[in-house]
Amino acid sequence: MKRKLIKQGKGGYTITLPIDWVRDQNLEGGDDLTINTKDSTVTITPDKISIPKREIFIRADKIETSVRTLLANAYRAGFDRIHVTYTGDKDMLAEIIQEHLLGFEMLTQKEKNYLIESVAEPSYDDFETIMQRQFHIILDIIRNIEGSDVQRHAVMIQKYDNFLKRCISKRFFSPESGPFFWQLISNLTQISRQCYHLNKILLKKKKIFSTKEKEYLAEIEKMFALLQKSYFSKDLSHLMELHIIQHKLFYEIGPKLLQKNQEAHYLMYLARLIYLANSPLTGYLQIISS
């Protein structure tokens, strides 16, 4: 293989690299290369480790939930190319990809065979930034539970959920704390989904919270803020107060609310989900502090 030197300004020269080699090494514009010279030989080595792209072939039926589950789990598992044999609606498939597979696109279609591939994923180094964003978005959802943006935010949380789990599968995370983080991410998504279902009921029935329900929701917000504070500060001590609030909401105030309004169980379950999220967070914080 031969390449011609291209003269640049100020006495510099460049050559183009073989595109097949660039693709095999998973390189992109802006990546760093190490260049070593010895006599007449020049050696070019990528600074980042080359990770071969993983592929999976799946057959999907026409049921939306089944297709979504198959694609989401292939994505979470770390596959970079997903080959799908699918006889259903193409627009539905495209919508699932757009809403659930961050950085993936449908690239080719031949009859009923589709190639879905990673084209513009966020950097795996953004794991912590996205994780913190999850907390901020969910806290905003709780504070604006009666608003019109809850569904949009819940979809965003689900998309981030899949990407964060993909990071764990790609081993861009400590193997010891990975299982705890996986569970914590799931808990956060369940919290946002519960908020979404509650929001749907409020908007559909044009319901307004009573004074007591608003007070209950304020305590739920406080619980989640403690969860967030504990994660951000990496300090377990904040979770003790969360336990105290949960006990009060679930065993003292909650039953009284249910006597007046059976739909108060949505609020109680939301408090319960936040409480459950403290368990994997505790495990993670114990590992990093040991």
C-alpha angles and dihedrals in degrees: 000000000000132000129188122230112243114211116227132188122285093029098298128137133202137190130196119244122229107268093219090057091047091052094045090054092047090236127166136187110288096030116134123245128193115225121199125182130200120172105307095344126097119192120198118196128179113240092216122066114257111239114193114235113255120222134197132187117211136173116217131191126216098267110111097215092049093050091047092050093049094048096042093052094046087052094047091048089062103253113156098196122039116192110198130190103202133163098185135091113317093208091056090051091050091049092052090051092048095048101038112023108066111207096008128115138182102252107174139015128193113177102306096341118102133187114211113187144173109260109149112014120162115253113275085229086072091070095109094043092052092044091055090046089057090059093048094049095048093048088052090050091053092048091050100034092142094052132105098241098067095096093050091050092047090054089051091051091053092050091050089046090060094046095048090051089048088056090054092049089050087057094239085138140061110284090217097056096031096093091050091049092048090055093044091052090051091050092051091051091049089053091053091046092052089051089050093052091047090049091052091055093047093051095042095049094034086232125172122203118250119237091260092049091050089052089050091050090050089057090049089053089051090052092053092045088056090050089051093046092050092051095045094046094036086227121139095196093081091063093067091071089048089059091051094050093046092053091051094047097045102039106026114024100024099062090052091053091050091056089062100035126016090201088069085087087081089063092045092051090049089055089048093053092052089050091051091053091063091069099066089038089055091051092050094048091048091054096050093045096049 
